[in-house]
Amino acid sequence: MVKRNPRLAALKAGYLFPEIARRRREFAAAHPEDPARPETRIISLGVGNTTEPILPHIDAGLTEGARKLGTVEGYSGYQDEGLLELREKISGVFYPIPGKPFGADEIFISDGAKCDIGRLQLLFGAETKVAVQDPSYPVYVDGSVLTGAAGSWTGEGYSGISYLPCTAENGYFPDLSLLPENSLFYFCSPNNPTGAAAARPQLEALVAAAREKGCVIVFDAAYAEYIRDPALPKTIFSVDGARECAIEVNSFSKPAGFTGVRLGWTVVPKELRYSGGESVNADWSRVMGTIFNGASNIAQEGALAALSGTGLEEIRRLCDFYLGNAELIRHALTKLGISCVGGDNSPYVWARFPGRDSWEVFAEILEKCRVVTTPGAGFGPSGRSFIRFSAFGHRADVEEACRRLLKLGE
């Protein structure tokens, strides 16, 4: 019989969000909801899954995309790199860089940022050193384990991964002197889980460090459309020199409500080269052409609608809604005297519980408030005393959850 892949065995535990779901099920089984008592219903402020309906203009684009496939004139098959019109539209809308627009062959449409993150790890291979912000989105670490780049579990982290702490003390931006040379560095802004958005001088320092040390930045911009401060960059490519050292991953999931539709993109500049001078762009094209036959054509039609004038207005309206939820959560936590960051330029609020274990705090909030959150320890060692609150939820549920959270002060 075929043996189990040892890299799967190397994963330290169940993936964070299924583990949260398991604990929620166990709690619900032990404390059944009573339909006659609304206060017994469990409300989730945990997993970052959107909840609101796709708005009308974007939804009409999806519907029209499905209709076209039922006609001889409108039918389309494989679109490996993505619809040319969509790639050109992404370049114009998200990367309006004067004099240096991205070509369509530098933008690759996919089935989501998370999937692209996994494929990028396949692109760079097991021998490439990996560095991550700590705390960080679990896929950066778990994907590195699956590709063999993470080394062994030490009890604090993986031996082959460099964890760069992002804490309250350093303003949630890492000490770049800790960045290993010739490494792949996963950087997310606005950050998941902390909600912190990097300022321009910080991104300039990041690009400078990456170029000096021969690193490649994988810049996760999945929450960029939540940025409301005009001084904060939405893309790493607004910084000079980033084309020579960065790849950017983005998605329609959180800004357009496409978590169930699945559509994202990755920008790989032609200027980006390996140490031997070979083209990273050409290799990425090869990887995508080998293991991916393109994103859903229906989803891509929806994305075209999302990038129209009306669609972009709908995206802003939807992001503003979730930011309104985040503001309510921050206000409730502030009333309790709990220090937090995020929620102003991101849909996540990162709350600090000094000296406490985050899984214990998770359990207390679930038991006292019947509210599901996300323990910071699941995002890395620096998250142990933190809880992530997600603003993705119906307004009435968020308002009720905020009322319940006040029980923590009793």
WOWOGI-V187790 format. One record per residue. N is the residue number from 1. RES is the residue in one letter. OMEGA is omega in degrees with one decimal (999 if undefined). NEAR is the number of other ideal C-beta (glycine too) atoms within 12 Angstrom. D_LAST is the distance of its C-alpha to the last C-alpha in Angstrom with 2 decimals. Layout:
N:RES:OMEGA:NEAR:D_LAST, N:RES:OMEGA:NEAR:D_LAST
This chain:
1:M:179.4:3:57.37, 2:V:179.6:4:55.75, 3:K:177.2:8:53.20, 4:R:174.8:10:49.62, 5:N:-177.0:13:49.05, 6:P:179.7:12:47.73, 7:R:174.2:24:45.70, 8:L:178.6:16:43.50, 9:A:-178.2:14:43.05, 10:A:176.9:27:42.03, 11:L:-169.2:26:38.86, 12:K:-178.2:27:36.11, 13:A:175.9:21:33.96, 14:G:178.2:16:33.45, 15:Y:-169.1:23:33.02, 16:L:-170.9:37:29.39, 17:F:170.5:29:28.90, 18:P:177.7:18:30.62, 19:E:176.0:25:28.44, 20:I:179.6:37:25.27, 21:A:179.1:21:27.01, 22:R:-179.3:17:27.87, 23:R:176.5:29:24.35, 24:R:179.3:31:23.22, 25:R:-179.9:17:26.13, 26:E:178.5:16:25.31, 27:F:-179.1:27:21.74, 28:A:178.8:21:23.17, 29:A:-179.2:12:25.84, 30:A:-178.5:14:23.51, 31:H:-175.1:19:21.10, 32:P:175.8:15:23.57, 33:E:177.6:18:22.77, 34:D:-177.8:13:23.57, 35:P:-180.0:9:25.57, 36:A:-178.7:9:24.75, 37:R:-176.6:11:20.98, 38:P:-177.9:16:20.44, 39:E:179.3:20:16.74, 40:T:-179.8:18:18.16, 41:R:177.7:23:20.20, 42:I:177.9:34:19.65, 43:I:-179.1:36:19.76, 44:S:166.0:34:21.25, 45:L:-172.6:48:20.61, 46:G:-174.0:34:22.55, 47:V:-177.7:31:26.33, 48:G:179.5:41:28.17, 49:N:-177.4:25:30.21, 50:T:-173.6:33:31.09, 51:T:-172.0:28:30.40, 52:E:-179.1:33:32.40, 53:P:172.4:17:36.06, 54:I:-174.1:33:38.80, 55:L:-162.9:30:40.02, 56:P:-175.8:20:43.41, 57:H:178.7:26:45.87, 58:I:178.2:37:44.73, 59:D:177.8:27:44.63, 60:A:176.3:22:48.15, 61:G:176.1:36:49.27, 62:L:-179.8:36:48.10, 63:T:178.9:19:49.84, 64:E:176.9:22:53.00, 65:G:177.1:33:52.95, 66:A:179.7:23:52.95, 67:R:-177.7:17:55.70, 68:K:-178.9:22:57.92, 69:L:178.2:21:57.93, 70:G:179.2:14:59.63, 71:T:178.3:12:62.63, 72:V:-176.6:8:65.51, 73:E:-173.3:9:65.13, 74:G:-176.5:16:61.39, 75:Y:174.7:16:61.04, 76:S:-179.8:25:60.04, 77:G:-178.6:11:59.64, 78:Y:174.4:16:58.40, 79:Q:-167.9:30:57.15, 80:D:-177.0:25:56.53, 81:E:-174.9:32:55.55, 82:G:-179.4:42:54.10, 83:L:-179.4:33:55.70, 84:L:-179.0:20:57.60, 85:E:-179.2:23:56.45, 86:L:179.3:39:52.78, 87:R:177.2:35:53.27, 88:E:-179.9:25:55.09, 89:K:177.9:33:52.40, 90:I:178.8:40:49.63, 91:S:-177.1:31:51.77, 92:G:-175.3:20:52.25, 93:V:-172.2:31:48.70, 94:F:-176.1:36:46.62, 95:Y:-178.6:33:49.19, 96:P:-175.0:17:51.28, 97:I:-174.9:25:52.65, 98:P:176.0:7:55.77, 99:G:-177.2:6:58.91, 100:K:177.9:18:57.24, 101:P:175.3:23:55.79, 102:F:173.9:34:54.99, 103:G:-179.9:24:57.64, 104:A:-179.0:25:56.87, 105:D:172.8:24:57.87, 106:E:-179.3:35:55.00, 107:I:-175.8:42:52.34, 108:F:179.7:48:51.69, 109:I:-176.3:45:49.91, 110:S:177.6:45:47.84, 111:D:174.4:36:45.50, 112:G:-177.7:33:42.43, 113:A:-178.9:45:41.22, 114:K:178.8:34:39.79, 115:C:179.2:29:43.22, 116:D:178.0:43:44.98, 117:I:177.0:42:42.86, 118:G:-179.5:31:44.11, 119:R:177.1:35:47.67, 120:L:177.6:44:47.59, 121:Q:173.9:37:46.83, 122:L:179.7:27:49.85, 123:L:-173.7:37:51.86, 124:F:171.2:35:51.26, 125:G:-172.8:18:51.49, 126:A:-175.3:22:50.36, 127:E:-178.6:16:52.15, 128:T:177.0:33:50.20, 129:K:-177.2:29:47.51, 130:V:173.1:43:44.02, 131:A:-179.9:42:41.32, 132:V:165.6:49:37.88, 133:Q:176.4:47:35.01, 134:D:8.3:41:32.18, 135:P:179.4:46:29.86, 136:S:176.9:45:31.99, 137:Y:-171.7:41:32.59, 138:P:-176.6:41:33.33, 139:V:178.9:35:36.72, 140:Y:-178.3:45:38.24, 141:V:-176.3:41:37.78, 142:D:176.5:37:38.33, 143:G:177.5:37:41.36, 144:S:175.7:44:42.78, 145:V:-176.2:35:42.47, 146:L:178.4:28:44.36, 147:T:178.6:33:47.13, 148:G:-176.8:25:47.53, 149:A:-169.7:35:46.57, 150:A:-175.4:33:43.39, 151:G:-175.3:23:44.92, 152:S:-180.0:20:43.11, 153:W:-176.3:20:39.49, 154:T:-172.6:15:38.74, 155:G:177.2:9:35.21, 156:E:-176.7:17:33.95, 157:G:179.5:33:35.85, 158:Y:-173.2:34:39.40, 159:S:-177.0:19:42.32, 160:G:-178.2:29:44.13, 161:I:174.2:40:41.34, 162:S:179.9:38:40.52, 163:Y:-179.8:35:36.82, 164:L:-173.6:35:36.40, 165:P:173.2:30:32.88, 166:C:-171.0:41:31.12, 167:T:176.6:30:28.21, 168:A:-176.4:25:26.34, 169:E:179.0:13:28.94, 170:N:177.1:20:31.88, 171:G:177.5:19:30.47, 172:Y:172.8:39:30.33, 173:F:-169.7:32:34.14, 174:P:171.3:38:36.07, 175:D:-173.7:23:38.56, 176:L:174.5:33:41.75, 177:S:179.3:14:43.77, 178:L:-178.0:23:42.17, 179:L:-179.0:35:43.62, 180:P:176.4:25:46.40, 181:E:173.9:22:49.84, 182:N:-178.0:22:51.16, 183:S:172.9:32:47.82, 184:L:-173.8:44:46.06, 185:F:178.4:45:42.85, 186:Y:-177.0:52:40.17, 187:F:-175.7:48:38.40, 188:C:176.7:46:36.04, 189:S:-7.9:47:35.34, 190:P:-168.1:45:33.06, 191:N:166.6:48:31.54, 192:N:27.3:51:29.95, 193:P:-165.1:48:27.27, 194:T:-176.9:46:26.45, 195:G:-179.1:41:27.51, 196:A:177.6:40:29.53, 197:A:-176.5:38:32.96, 198:A:176.4:43:35.85, 199:A:-178.3:24:37.79, 200:R:178.9:24:41.58, 201:P:178.5:16:42.37, 202:Q:178.7:30:40.19, 203:L:175.7:35:42.03, 204:E:177.4:22:45.30, 205:A:178.6:24:44.51, 206:L:179.0:40:43.61, 207:V:179.5:35:46.93, 208:A:179.6:23:48.86, 209:A:-179.6:33:47.42, 210:A:-179.8:37:48.13, 211:R:179.7:28:51.69, 212:E:-173.7:18:52.32, 213:K:178.3:26:51.08, 214:G:-178.0:23:52.57, 215:C:171.0:38:49.28, 216:V:176.5:44:48.48, 217:I:167.2:47:45.19, 218:V:-172.9:49:43.73, 219:F:-179.4:48:41.75, 220:D:-176.2:41:39.20, 221:A:-173.6:46:38.85, 222:A:-177.4:43:37.21, 223:Y:-174.4:45:34.60, 224:A:-177.0:40:37.06, 225:E:174.9:39:37.11, 226:Y:179.6:39:33.50, 227:I:178.9:34:34.62, 228:R:177.1:25:34.67, 229:D:-176.1:19:35.60, 230:P:179.3:12:39.43, 231:A:-177.5:16:39.76, 232:L:179.7:28:38.22, 233:P:176.6:33:40.83, 234:K:-179.1:36:40.46, 235:T:176.3:38:43.09, 236:I:-175.7:42:44.30, 237:F:170.4:37:47.80, 238:S:180.0:32:47.29, 239:V:177.7:33:47.84, 240:D:178.0:20:51.47, 241:G:-176.5:24:52.47, 242:A:-178.8:37:49.79, 243:R:-178.6:35:52.48, 244:E:-174.5:26:53.97, 245:C:-173.0:39:50.82, 246:A:169.8:41:48.27, 247:I:178.6:46:47.62, 248:E:177.7:47:45.08, 249:V:179.3:42:43.26, 250:N:-169.8:43:41.73, 251:S:172.2:42:40.80, 252:F:-172.2:51:40.58, 253:S:-172.3:40:37.59, 254:K:179.2:41:34.67, 255:P:-175.6:46:36.49, 256:A:179.9:44:38.60, 257:G:-175.8:37:36.57, 258:F:-179.1:42:39.13, 259:T:177.3:28:36.89, 260:G:179.4:21:38.87, 261:V:175.0:33:42.11, 262:R:175.4:29:42.32, 263:L:177.5:50:44.14, 264:G:177.1:44:44.04, 265:W:175.7:49:46.49, 266:T:177.8:47:47.38, 267:V:177.7:46:49.48, 268:V:-176.4:41:51.89, 269:P:177.4:37:54.13, 270:K:178.4:24:57.77, 271:E:-176.6:24:57.59, 272:L:-175.9:39:55.31, 273:R:170.6:21:57.50, 274:Y:179.8:22:57.28, 275:S:179.8:15:58.68, 276:G:177.6:9:62.04, 277:G:-179.4:10:62.15, 278:E:-175.9:15:61.57, 279:S:173.4:20:59.66, 280:V:179.2:35:56.05, 281:N:-178.9:29:56.38, 282:A:179.3:22:59.35, 283:D:178.5:27:57.61, 284:W:176.3:38:54.51, 285:S:178.9:26:56.86, 286:R:178.7:21:58.49, 287:V:-178.3:27:55.25, 288:M:179.0:34:54.07, 289:G:-177.8:19:57.51, 290:T:-172.0:14:57.61, 291:I:-177.5:19:54.31, 292:F:-178.9:30:53.20, 293:N:175.9:18:55.16, 294:G:179.3:28:53.11, 295:A:178.1:39:50.13, 296:S:177.9:33:50.31, 297:N:176.3:34:52.72, 298:I:179.2:31:50.62, 299:A:-179.3:40:47.57, 300:Q:175.0:41:49.81, 301:E:175.6:38:51.02, 302:G:178.9:41:47.42, 303:A:176.3:48:46.90, 304:L:176.8:36:50.00, 305:A:-179.4:37:48.56, 306:A:-176.8:44:45.28, 307:L:170.8:35:47.32, 308:S:179.3:24:49.22, 309:G:179.9:14:48.33, 310:T:179.7:20:46.54, 311:G:179.0:34:44.80, 312:L:174.1:27:43.48, 313:E:178.7:20:42.11, 314:E:177.4:32:40.30, 315:I:-179.7:37:38.91, 316:R:-179.4:22:37.55, 317:R:-179.2:26:36.06, 318:L:178.0:38:34.32, 319:C:178.0:35:32.98, 320:D:178.4:23:31.78, 321:F:-178.8:30:29.87, 322:Y:175.2:43:27.96, 323:L:174.2:36:27.47, 324:G:174.9:28:25.92, 325:N:-178.8:39:23.39, 326:A:179.0:42:22.76, 327:E:177.8:29:22.24, 328:L:-179.4:30:19.48, 329:I:178.8:48:17.70, 330:R:-178.7:33:18.28, 331:H:180.0:24:17.02, 332:A:-179.4:35:13.61, 333:L:179.2:36:13.39, 334:T:177.6:22:14.79, 335:K:179.2:18:12.25, 336:L:-178.4:25:9.68, 337:G:-178.8:15:12.52, 338:I:179.5:30:13.77, 339:S:-178.7:20:17.55, 340:C:177.9:36:19.59, 341:V:-178.8:35:23.22, 342:G:177.9:43:25.18, 343:G:178.5:40:24.74, 344:D:175.4:27:27.31, 345:N:178.5:35:30.46, 346:S:-179.6:49:29.19, 347:P:-179.5:50:27.14, 348:Y:175.0:48:24.84, 349:V:-175.3:49:21.80, 350:W:-171.9:45:21.52, 351:A:-173.7:43:18.13, 352:R:177.2:32:18.11, 353:F:-171.3:32:15.96, 354:P:175.7:18:18.26, 355:G:-177.4:11:19.41, 356:R:176.0:24:17.74, 357:D:-172.5:20:19.78, 358:S:177.3:35:19.38, 359:W:176.1:27:20.13, 360:E:177.7:20:17.29, 361:V:175.2:34:14.86, 362:F:-178.4:38:16.76, 363:A:179.9:25:16.27, 364:E:-179.9:24:12.48, 365:I:178.1:42:12.31, 366:L:-176.6:36:15.01, 367:E:-177.2:24:13.57, 368:K:-169.8:22:10.03, 369:C:-172.7:35:11.40, 370:R:176.9:33:15.11, 371:V:178.1:40:15.98, 372:V:176.8:38:18.80, 373:T:177.5:51:19.12, 374:T:179.8:44:21.78, 375:P:-177.6:39:21.45, 376:G:-179.7:45:23.25, 377:A:179.4:34:25.25, 378:G:-179.7:39:27.23, 379:F:179.1:41:28.72, 380:G:-175.9:41:30.01, 381:P:-177.6:29:29.39, 382:S:-179.8:33:27.94, 383:G:-171.5:44:25.12, 384:R:-175.7:29:23.56, 385:S:-177.2:28:20.40, 386:F:172.8:46:20.03, 387:I:174.0:49:18.97, 388:R:173.8:52:21.23, 389:F:178.3:52:20.07, 390:S:178.8:41:23.11, 391:A:179.5:49:23.81, 392:F:-179.0:43:26.29, 393:G:175.1:34:25.18, 394:H:-174.6:21:25.95, 395:R:-179.0:23:24.42, 396:A:178.5:16:22.89, 397:D:179.9:28:21.22, 398:V:178.6:37:19.88, 399:E:179.0:22:18.56, 400:E:178.5:28:16.82, 401:A:179.4:40:15.45, 402:C:176.3:34:14.09, 403:R:-179.2:23:12.33, 404:R:-178.5:32:10.78, 405:L:-179.7:38:9.90, 406:L:176.8:24:7.41, 407:K:-179.9:21:5.21, 408:L:-179.9:28:5.57, 409:G:-177.0:15:3.79, 410:E:999:10:0.00
